[in-house]
């Protein structure tokens, strides 16, 4: 593989998003009692997910080339916009990635392969005409978590256990709802090009206040769902409530924020609380599965809560400082 080709592959993997996808796979394995297993979490599972995700990003970039030239003209990571790859090269990469994902999944078991096959069909439905669900308003944030949350969670879960139980499904539903609330905020970055090219997102149709209100409702419902599935230990409840409180504060602030850079600062801070919730969930499931003592679990829960609440506050503070020095 040439250096140019390797650079394009890294662009399409989009490392920050890939880490989130791997996190949901780890949660699936932890739910199955294997949260500390290095294999297959860092061996075959990343190959499966990377192949699926590269296929997803390739199809989306091919379908969104025109709108990306408006929304992401100065951003790195879009090879069609930056000139790092041609459409034919991306198409070839997408086909190879899909084949690699299916092959790796089949090496695990047919259930994982079936999940991946469904995910590849979802990629086509989301980005390719005539369906192109990404253009269909509220359908887009409802469909995206099927790829970002459900697919990696099920790949992780079914890699180490043969079926999906009731508790497994309820946990997935809670995470799914929460992620819908998170993914709606992505449209703030793209609103100008979306409106120009007729993408009727919820934000374009209903505005920032309605979008933030719905996001808050979904995030609250998802957190409540987690509390229904998880054992209601007072410290865990308090930790999830604290991170939810940070999220709701950020959404309220986003309503009153103007300017693309300022909006992205607030959304980045909110993302810290979402990441913290997922890592807290992973830690809890892993510690319970390995039989950690209550004091040890409490120490980890408190540490993670303070860390991600602190990162939320620090992101907002640093954003305010930068914007004050260099206003937009």
N, C-alpha and C positions, 0 to 999 in steps of 0.2 A: 504494500500500500504506500503510495506517495505521500509526502508531507501535506500536499494540497488536499488529497482525498481524506487523510486523517483529520485535517482541520474541519472539513465539511461534516464528517461523521460526528465530531465533538459538538459542532454547532447544532446538529439535529438532535443529539441526545439532550442538550440543554441541561447541564449538570445540576443547577438548583432545583429544577422540576424533577429530574431523575432521582434525586435524593428523597424527595417527598414520596414518590412512587415506591421506592424501596422501603421507606418507612412503613407504608401501609402493608407491604408484603411481610415485614417483620411483625407487625401487629397480628396478621393472620396466623403466622407461625406461633406467636406467643399465646394466642387464643387456643391453639391446639396443644399447648404445653411444651413447646420447643423454642421459646423465646431466646434462649442462649445458644442455639445451634449455629455454628459458623457454616457448616454444610447442612443444607443446601443454600442458606441465605446469601453467602458470598461466593457461590460457585455457579450452579446452574440457574438459580432464580434471576440473578442480574442479566444473564444471557437471554432468558425468555423475555424479560421486561424491556430490555434495551432494544431487542429486535422489534417488539410490538410498538414501542414508543417512537422509534425512528420511522417506522412505517406511518404512524399517525402524524408526525410532524412534517414528513415529506408531502403527504397528501394535502395537509392543511396549507403548507406553504405554496404548493402548486395552485390550489384553489384561491388563495388569498393574495396572490402576487400583486395585483393592482392596489388593493386596499393597504397592503403592507408598505407600499411605496409612499403612501400618505402618512400612515400611523407610525411607521418605524423606519422612516427615511434615514435617520442618523444612528439607528441602533445596530449593533453587531449581532450576529446570530441568525440572520436571514440571508442565506447564500444567494438567492435569486436577486435580492435587493442590492447586496454588496458586490455582486459579480463573481463570487467565489465558485459558483456552479451554474451549469445550464439546466434547463428543464429536463432534457434527456438524461443527464447525469443523475439528477435527483430521482427521476422515475426508475432508473436502474437500481439505485441505492434502496429505494422503497421496496422493490420486489425482492432484493436479496435479504433485506432485513426481515420481511415477513416470512420468507422461507427459513431463515435461521431461527426465528422465534418458534415456529411450528416444530422444526426438527428438535430443538432443545426440549420443548414441552413433551413431545412424544417419547423422548428418552426418560422422562419422569413417569408419566402414566397418561392414559387416555383422557382422564377427567381434566387434567391441566391442559391438555391439547384442545379439548372442547372449549374450555374457557378462552384460550388464546384465539381459536378460530372465531368465536363470537366477538372477541375484541377487534379482530381484523375486519370483520363485517361492519362493526360499529364505526371504525375509521373511515370506511368507504361511505357509509350513510351520512356521517357527519360532514365530510368535506367535499364529496363528489356529487355532481348533478346526476340525476334529477332531484334526489332527496335533499342533499346539502342542508342538513339540519342546523348547521351553524348560522344560517340566515333566517331561521324561523323563530325569532323572538324568544319567548321564555323556554322553548324547547331546548335551546343550546345549553343553558346552565343546568337543566334537568338531565341531559344526556351525558355531559362531560364527566360527572362523577362516576358514571359506569366504567369509564376508562381509568380515571385517576385514582379511584378508591376501590370499587368493586373488583376490577380485574386483578390488581396486585394483591389485594386481601385474599381473594379466592385462590390465586396461584400459590401464595404462601401457605394458606390453610390446607389445600388439597395436595400439596407436596408432601405433607407429613401426616395427614389423616384421610380416610377414604370417603368421607361424606360431610355435608353441611348440616349441623344440628340447629335446633330452635334458638339456642343462645347465640350461636355463631351468626345466624341470620339477623337477630335483633340487634346485635352489636354493629353489624354492617349497616343496617337501616339507620341507626343513630349517627354513625360517621358520615353516611351518605347525605343526610339532611343537613348536617353541619357544613359539609363541603359545598353544597349548593349555595348556602349563604356566603361562603368565602368566594366562590368562583364568580358570583354576580359582580364582585368588585373589579374583576379584570376588565370589564367593559369601560371603566373610567379612562383607562389608558388609550382605548381605541375609539372613543366616541366620535371624534371628528371624521375619521375615515368611514366608520360604520354608517353615520348619517349621510355622508356624501354618496356612498355606494348602495344605499337602500337596505342595509342590514338592520332589521327592526328589533334590536335588542330591547330588553326591558328598560334599560337606562334611556335609550333614545326615545322610546314611546312614553315613558311615565316620569322621567326626570330623576334627579339625584335624591330628593327627599323620600320619594316612594321606594326607590331602590334600596336606600339605607334602612328604611323601616322594615321592608320585607327581609332583608339580610339579617336584621336583628331578630326578627321572629323565627327565622329558620335556625339561626345559631342557637337561640334559646331552646327551641324545640329539640335540636340535636343533643345539646348538653343534658337536657332533661331525660332524653332517651338513654344516654350513657348512664345516668344515675339510676335508671330503672333496671338496667342490665347488670351493673356492677354492684357489689356489696356496699350497702350504705354506711360506710365507715365515716364518722364525723370529719376526720381530717381530709379524707379524699373528697367528700362533698364540698368542704370549705375551699379546697384547692381548685376544683373545677369551677366553683362559683366565683372565685377571685379572678381566674383567667377570663371567664365570661364577662365579669364586670369591666375588665380592661377592654374587651372587644366592644361592648356596648358604649363605653365612653368614646372609643375611637370612631365608631359609626356616627355617634352624635356630633363629634367634631368634624367628620367628613362632610356632613350636611352643610356646614357653614364654611367649608374651605373652598377657595377659588384658586385657579391656576393649576396647570398640569403637574408641575414639579411638587407643589405643596400637597396636592391630592395623593401623589405617589408616595410621599413621605408618610402620610397617615395610613394609607393602605399597607405600606411596608411594616408599620408598627402593628397593625391588626394581624398581619401574617405571622408575626412573632408569637402572638397569643394562640393562634391556630396550631402553629408548629409545637408550641409548648403543651397544648392539650393532647396532641397525638403522642408526643414523647412521654408525657405523664401516663397516658393509657398503656403504652408499651412497657414502661417501667413497672407499673402496677401488675399487669398480667404476668410479666416475667418473674417478678418477686414472689407472687402468689404461687406460680407454677413450681418454683424452686424451693418453696417453704421457708422464705426468709422470716426472721422474727419480726414482731410488731414494731419494736423500737427502730430496727434497721429500715423497715418500710417507711415509717414516719419520717425518718431523717431524709430519705431520698425524696419523698413527696414534698416536704417543706423546701428542700434545696431547689428542686426543679421549679416549684411555684415562684419562689423568690427570684430565681434566675430569669424566667421568662417574663414575669411582671416587670422586672428591672430592665430587660431588653426592650420591652414595649415603651417604658418611660424614656429610656435612653435614646431610642430611635426618634421619638417625637422631639426630645430636647435638642438632639444634634440637628434634626431637620430645621427646627426653629432658628438655631444659631446660623446655619448655612444660609437660610433664606434671608435672615436679617442682614448678613454681610453682602449677599449677592441676590437681591430681590429679582423676581421674575414677573 
